C-alpha cells in the first residue's frame, strides 16, 4: 500500500495530462464488487496519484449505477488519503456562468436508490458530516483555481439528484428556492463514503449550463454539456497540476480521524467476517 497517494475521480479525459507518467493500471476487487474501471496509477508534479474514471472509460456507467462503495473502497485499499473530485454541474445561480469553477463546500442529497455507507450488516458508525469537504483541500484548490486564471467561486452547495434524466423546471425552481449553487448527479455519495473511510475529499465543480430554470437560456441537453465540458477539463487539468505540489505530506484535518469516536457497536458483537470486510477502513480502531 502506497503512502500519501492522491486520488483523482473524474472523466476519462483527465488522465491524458501532460507530464503524467503512468506506471500501472490496476483493477481492484472489493467486497462490494468492482469499481467503475481499472485505477490508473502514476506520478504527476512529483506526486503519486491514482486516477479513477467515474463513469468508466467511454462513459458507459450512468450516475445511478455507479458502484460508489467499490470506488471509494478500492482507492482506500490502495492507500489513497486524499481525493480530488472533478465533475460537470449545472449552475443554479445567475452569477455562476457556464465555464466557471465552483469549489463546493456543502451537499444536499436528493437521490433515491443508492448505497452510501460502509456501515451495515452488523456494524454501526455515526460519522460527522456537518462540513463534508476537507477544509485544507478546499483552501488549496480555491487558491489553485485562482492561480491558473479560472473564474472561481469559493464555496457553494451542490445538490445531488438521481439522474440520469435532468430536472423538470418545477424541480429546478424548487432547488433554487433552497439556495443551492450547483446541481449534479454523483458527488454526494463520494463525499459521504470518503468521510467514512477517513479520506480527505474536495470537489472541483465545472459549470456547463443553467439547468432548465433560466428562461432566457435553452434547457440543458447532453450535447451542450459535452461542448462546454471540453473547455472546462482543460482548466481542471491546470488546477490539478497547480495544487498537487502544494498538498502537504501530513494531514492535520478532522477527515483523518473521522472514525475515531464514531463506531458505536459493541466490539464483541462485530463478527470476524465484518472485521475482514472493513479492514482497510476500520482496521486501525478494531483489531
N, C-alpha and C positions, 0 to 999 in steps of 0.2 A: 504494500500500500504506500503510495507516494504521500509526501507531506506538503502542505501549503499549495495543493492543487486547486486551480481556479476553474470552475465550471462555467461554460457559456451555453445557454439554451437559446435557440433561435432558428431562423430559416436556413436552408442548406447553403445559400449564397454567402453566409457569414464566414464560413471556414476557408473560403477562397481569398484569404487576406495576404497581401504582400508581406513577406517576412515570416510567415507561419511555416515552421518545419514540422511536418507530420512524421511521427515515429511509429505509430501503430494504430490500427483500428480494432476495437475490442467489443465483441458482443457479450454482454453480461447477463447471465441467467439470474433471476431473483425469485424469492418466494411468491411474488406477485405476477410472474410471467416475464416476458422480455420487454425491454424499453423500446422506444419508438424506432430506434435504429442502432447500428454499431456506434460506439463512442469513439470519437477521433481524438487521439492523444498526440500532443506535440508541444512545441515551445514557440512563444511569441513575446517579443520585447524582453527576453531573458526570464520569462515566467513559464512554468509548466501549466498547460491548460488541457481541459477535457471538453470537447465540443459535442453537443447532442442536438441533432436536428429534431425539433419538437414534433413535427408532423411526418417525420420520415423523409428520406431523400426522394424528391419528386412530389412532395406534398400529397401523400396518399392516405393520411390518417386525419379524419375530421376532428374538431375540438372535443366533441362529447365522447369520442372513442380513444382519446389519448390515455395511455396507461401511466397516469401521473405517479402512482406509488412505485411502479417499476423504474420510472425515470429517475426519481429522487433517490431511491434505494441504491440503484446502480452507481450513481455519482458518489454517494456516500461511501459505498463499499470500495471504491477506487481511491478514496482519500480526499475527495473534494471538500474544501472548507468554506468556499465562497461560490455563489452563483450570480452571474450577470445574466439577466433575462432580457432578451430583446424581442419586442413584438409589435405588430401593427395594431393600431387602435383607431376608433372613431372619436372625433372631437365633439364634446358636448357643450362647449363654450365658444362664443364668438371670437374671443381673442386667441384661441388656440387654432392656428391655421394649419391646413394640410402642409406637411413638410416640417412642422415644428416638432420639437422633442420635449417630452414631459418625463421628469424624474419623479415617479409616483411615490407617495408615502402612505397611502391608505387604500383599503379594498372594501368593496361590498359584494356579497355573493348572491347571485340570482340563478344559480344552476340548480338542477333537479335530480340528476341520476348518477352523480359521480362519487367515487370512493375518494375520501380526502383525509384519512387518518391511518396511521400505523397501529393505533391503539384500539384493538378489538380482540375478540376471541380469547378472553381470559386475562387481559391486562388493560388497566385504565390509567390514563395520564391526562391531566388538565394543564395544558401549556398556555402561558400568557401570550396573547396575540393583539394586545392593545396597540402596539406600534409594530406593524407587520414587516417593516423594511429595516434592514441593518442601518443604524444611524451613521456608522463610519463610511460604509459604501455609498450611502445616499449623498453625503457631503462630497466625496471624491468624484463620483460620477457627475454630479452637478457642476463641479469645477472643471472637469474634463470636457463636458459639453460646451461650456463657455470658451475653454481654451481653443477648441477646434472651430469656433465661429458659428456654432449652431444657434438657432433661436430656441432657447431653452426655458422651460417653465419649471421652476424648482418647487416641487411639491404638487400633489394633486390626488384626487380619489379616482380609482379605477373600479368601475362596476363590471362584474364578470357575468355574462349571460350564457345560456346553454348552447346556443347555436345549433347547427351550422347556419341556420337562416338568420338574416339581420332582423332588427327590431321593427315592429309596427310604429307608425307615427305616434299613436297614443302611448305606447310603451316608452318611446324615446322622450316624449314630453314629460312623462311621469318621472323618469330618471333625472331629467334636467331640473325638475322641481326639488329634487333631493340635493341638488348642489354638486353632483358628480362632475368630474372634469373630462374623463375619457371612458370609452366603452370597449370591451374586448371579450374574448371567449376562452382564455387559457390561464391567466396568471394567478388567480386566487388560489387554486389548488397547489400550484407550485410553491407559492409563498408559505402556505399553511404547512405543507409536508416538510419543506426545508426547515422551518422553525422547529418542528418536532424532531428533526434529525440533527439539530444544532448546527445547521449550515447558515452562514450569513447570506442574505438574499436581497437583491435590488432589481428593479425593473427600469429599463430604458424603453419608454413607450413612444412609438413612431406614429405621429398623427398622419392619417392618409385621407380623411374625409370628414364630413359633418354629419355622419349617420344619416337620418332622414328628417330631422327636426327643422333644419334650416330651409325656410320656404323659398328663398331666392337661389338655392342651390339644388341641383338634381339629387334625387335619392341615391344613396350609396349603392354601387354594384361592384362585383368582384374585379372586373377589368380595370376600373378606376383605381381600386386599391392596389392592384399589381403595378400599375403605371407609376403611382406616387411612391410605392414601396421601394422600387429600384433606386430612386434618388435617396430615400431615407437610409437604405442599407449602407450606402457609401459613407454617409455621416456617422452611422453607428460603428462602422469599422474604425473610423478615426477616433471616436470616443473610446473604444475598447483599447486601441493601441496607446492612447494617451494615459488611460487610467491604470493599466497593468503595472507599470514601474512604480506607481505611487501607492500601491496597496501594501501596507506593512506586513512583515512576516508574522508578527504576533497579533492575536485578536484579543482586544480588551473590551469588547462589546457584550451586551447581555445575550446575544444569539448563541455564543459559545458555550453557555451553561444553562440553556433554557429548560433542560430536563431535570436539573439538579433537585428541585423540590416539587416536581410535577407528577411523579409516579405515585399513585395512592394505593395501589393494590398491595395487599399483604404479600411480602416476598415469598413466604412459604406456599402461597397459592399460585405462583407463577410456574407453569409447567416447564419441563425441560424442552419440549417442542417450541414453546413460545420464546424461551430464552435463546434457543438456537436460531429461530426465525429472525429475531430482532437484535441479534448480537452486534451488528455494526452500529446500531442506534442506541441500544441501552447497555451495551457491554461494560462501559465504564462505571455504571451505577449498580448493575446486577451481576454478580459473579456467577 
